[in-house]
């Protein structure tokens, strides 16, 4: 799964720790999600989208593995 969390977060002048605190996870979890190494739950995706004032479609999309 690809995402635009890092780009959006930086545009909002927010660091990983601040986002993590808002959504109730660790900074490390945010880092892994941004790198695509951790697939968050739908609940967490929704919390991140709300914290960044974006829709799920604006932040996340699925990539077909060939």
Biotite code that builds the C-alpha atoms (Angstrom):
import biotite.structure as struc

atoms = struc.array([
    struc.Atom([0.000, 0.000, 0.000], chain_id="A", res_id=1, res_name="UNK", atom_name="CA", element="C"),
    struc.Atom([1.324, 3.404, -0.964], chain_id="A", res_id=2, res_name="UNK", atom_name="CA", element="C"),
    struc.Atom([0.555, 6.580, 0.922], chain_id="A", res_id=3, res_name="UNK", atom_name="CA", element="C"),
    struc.Atom([1.096, 10.321, 0.988], chain_id="A", res_id=4, res_name="UNK", atom_name="CA", element="C"),
    struc.Atom([1.320, 10.650, 4.762], chain_id="A", res_id=5, res_name="UNK", atom_name="CA", element="C"),
    struc.Atom([4.903, 11.914, 4.909], chain_id="A", res_id=6, res_name="UNK", atom_name="CA", element="C"),
    struc.Atom([4.415, 14.544, 2.194], chain_id="A", res_id=7, res_name="UNK", atom_name="CA", element="C"),
    struc.Atom([1.167, 15.760, 3.761], chain_id="A", res_id=8, res_name="UNK", atom_name="CA", element="C"),
    struc.Atom([2.634, 15.786, 7.274], chain_id="A", res_id=9, res_name="UNK", atom_name="CA", element="C"),
    struc.Atom([5.651, 17.832, 6.153], chain_id="A", res_id=10, res_name="UNK", atom_name="CA", element="C"),
    struc.Atom([3.411, 20.302, 4.303], chain_id="A", res_id=11, res_name="UNK", atom_name="CA", element="C"),
    struc.Atom([1.576, 20.839, 7.599], chain_id="A", res_id=12, res_name="UNK", atom_name="CA", element="C"),
    struc.Atom([4.882, 21.398, 9.457], chain_id="A", res_id=13, res_name="UNK", atom_name="CA", element="C"),
    struc.Atom([4.157, 18.382, 11.640], chain_id="A", res_id=14, res_name="UNK", atom_name="CA", element="C"),
    struc.Atom([6.742, 15.846, 12.767], chain_id="A", res_id=15, res_name="UNK", atom_name="CA", element="C"),
    struc.Atom([6.226, 12.101, 13.210], chain_id="A", res_id=16, res_name="UNK", atom_name="CA", element="C"),
    struc.Atom([6.054, 12.411, 16.991], chain_id="A", res_id=17, res_name="UNK", atom_name="CA", element="C"),
    struc.Atom([3.248, 14.993, 16.826], chain_id="A", res_id=18, res_name="UNK", atom_name="CA", element="C"),
    struc.Atom([1.202, 12.903, 14.399], chain_id="A", res_id=19, res_name="UNK", atom_name="CA", element="C"),
    struc.Atom([1.795, 9.766, 16.452], chain_id="A", res_id=20, res_name="UNK", atom_name="CA", element="C"),
    struc.Atom([0.565, 11.490, 19.606], chain_id="A", res_id=21, res_name="UNK", atom_name="CA", element="C"),
    struc.Atom([-2.601, 12.713, 17.864], chain_id="A", res_id=22, res_name="UNK", atom_name="CA", element="C"),
    struc.Atom([-3.510, 9.234, 16.617], chain_id="A", res_id=23, res_name="UNK", atom_name="CA", element="C"),
    struc.Atom([-2.328, 7.224, 19.636], chain_id="A", res_id=24, res_name="UNK", atom_name="CA", element="C"),
    struc.Atom([0.618, 5.268, 18.233], chain_id="A", res_id=25, res_name="UNK", atom_name="CA", element="C"),
    struc.Atom([4.407, 5.474, 18.492], chain_id="A", res_id=26, res_name="UNK", atom_name="CA", element="C"),
    struc.Atom([6.623, 7.604, 16.281], chain_id="A", res_id=27, res_name="UNK", atom_name="CA", element="C"),
    struc.Atom([8.173, 4.379, 15.005], chain_id="A", res_id=28, res_name="UNK", atom_name="CA", element="C"),
    struc.Atom([4.770, 3.156, 13.821], chain_id="A", res_id=29, res_name="UNK", atom_name="CA", element="C"),
    struc.Atom([4.247, 6.357, 11.831], chain_id="A", res_id=30, res_name="UNK", atom_name="CA", element="C"),
    struc.Atom([7.702, 5.920, 10.276], chain_id="A", res_id=31, res_name="UNK", atom_name="CA", element="C"),
    struc.Atom([6.922, 2.346, 9.224], chain_id="A", res_id=32, res_name="UNK", atom_name="CA", element="C"),
    struc.Atom([3.558, 3.354, 7.762], chain_id="A", res_id=33, res_name="UNK", atom_name="CA", element="C"),
    struc.Atom([5.199, 6.169, 5.780], chain_id="A", res_id=34, res_name="UNK", atom_name="CA", element="C"),
    struc.Atom([7.763, 3.723, 4.348], chain_id="A", res_id=35, res_name="UNK", atom_name="CA", element="C"),
    struc.Atom([5.044, 1.219, 3.465], chain_id="A", res_id=36, res_name="UNK", atom_name="CA", element="C"),
    struc.Atom([6.470, -1.389, 5.834], chain_id="A", res_id=37, res_name="UNK", atom_name="CA", element="C"),
    struc.Atom([3.406, -1.530, 8.088], chain_id="A", res_id=38, res_name="UNK", atom_name="CA", element="C"),
    struc.Atom([-0.228, -1.795, 7.040], chain_id="A", res_id=39, res_name="UNK", atom_name="CA", element="C"),
    struc.Atom([-2.349, 0.182, 9.497], chain_id="A", res_id=40, res_name="UNK", atom_name="CA", element="C"),
    struc.Atom([-5.855, -0.806, 10.481], chain_id="A", res_id=41, res_name="UNK", atom_name="CA", element="C"),
    struc.Atom([-8.766, 1.025, 8.923], chain_id="A", res_id=42, res_name="UNK", atom_name="CA", element="C"),
    struc.Atom([-9.358, 2.723, 12.269], chain_id="A", res_id=43, res_name="UNK", atom_name="CA", element="C"),
    struc.Atom([-5.772, 4.020, 12.313], chain_id="A", res_id=44, res_name="UNK", atom_name="CA", element="C"),
    struc.Atom([-5.996, 5.113, 8.667], chain_id="A", res_id=45, res_name="UNK", atom_name="CA", element="C"),
    struc.Atom([-9.108, 7.098, 9.505], chain_id="A", res_id=46, res_name="UNK", atom_name="CA", element="C"),
    struc.Atom([-7.436, 8.702, 12.530], chain_id="A", res_id=47, res_name="UNK", atom_name="CA", element="C"),
    struc.Atom([-4.412, 9.701, 10.426], chain_id="A", res_id=48, res_name="UNK", atom_name="CA", element="C"),
    struc.Atom([-6.645, 11.129, 7.702], chain_id="A", res_id=49, res_name="UNK", atom_name="CA", element="C"),
    struc.Atom([-8.579, 13.145, 10.269], chain_id="A", res_id=50, res_name="UNK", atom_name="CA", element="C"),
    struc.Atom([-5.391, 14.426, 11.927], chain_id="A", res_id=51, res_name="UNK", atom_name="CA", element="C"),
    struc.Atom([-4.034, 15.524, 8.535], chain_id="A", res_id=52, res_name="UNK", atom_name="CA", element="C"),
    struc.Atom([-7.417, 16.894, 7.366], chain_id="A", res_id=53, res_name="UNK", atom_name="CA", element="C"),
    struc.Atom([-7.458, 14.630, 4.301], chain_id="A", res_id=54, res_name="UNK", atom_name="CA", element="C"),
    struc.Atom([-9.691, 11.867, 2.972], chain_id="A", res_id=55, res_name="UNK", atom_name="CA", element="C"),
    struc.Atom([-8.591, 8.237, 2.904], chain_id="A", res_id=56, res_name="UNK", atom_name="CA", element="C"),
    struc.Atom([-8.470, 8.437, -0.903], chain_id="A", res_id=57, res_name="UNK", atom_name="CA", element="C"),
    struc.Atom([-6.110, 11.415, -0.734], chain_id="A", res_id=58, res_name="UNK", atom_name="CA", element="C"),
    struc.Atom([-3.674, 9.572, 1.550], chain_id="A", res_id=59, res_name="UNK", atom_name="CA", element="C"),
    struc.Atom([-3.807, 5.878, 0.661], chain_id="A", res_id=60, res_name="UNK", atom_name="CA", element="C"),
    struc.Atom([-3.964, 3.759, -2.468], chain_id="A", res_id=61, res_name="UNK", atom_name="CA", element="C"),
    struc.Atom([-3.297, 0.112, -3.275], chain_id="A", res_id=62, res_name="UNK", atom_name="CA", element="C"),
    struc.Atom([-0.520, -0.948, -5.620], chain_id="A", res_id=63, res_name="UNK", atom_name="CA", element="C"),
    struc.Atom([-0.905, -4.054, -7.772], chain_id="A", res_id=64, res_name="UNK", atom_name="CA", element="C"),
    struc.Atom([2.075, -6.388, -7.419], chain_id="A", res_id=65, res_name="UNK", atom_name="CA", element="C"),
    struc.Atom([3.049, -7.850, -10.759], chain_id="A", res_id=66, res_name="UNK", atom_name="CA", element="C"),
])
